[in-house]
């Protein structure tokens, strides 16, 4: 499983997360809704990678950043195509 596949599976399996598709030029975006913590989301995603033996051998997670949008936070992975 690749990093991109693991992120997509994690988002599909996790309540309070959805894909942010309005700015695909910024890379893969995850919309973390309202009361959910984006830091907790990142920690849980890291655990998901560990649990599924997914390694970032191509450094696709490098440059990850967040943007606030009202009560929500968008986590962008610019090295992963949206």
C-alpha angles and dihedrals in degrees: 000000000000126000090253092051091048092051091049092049092047093051092047091051098044126082115225094031130097137162118269106219103166096094107034091164087072091060130242110350129196118199110214106201126228113287095026118102115236089205090055089047091054092047091049091047089053090051089049089055091050093046091051096041093243116160126192095227092155094048091239091154093060113114096023111163141170135229126193119230109182108295092344131080126213117211111203127200102193094186093058119075114239 
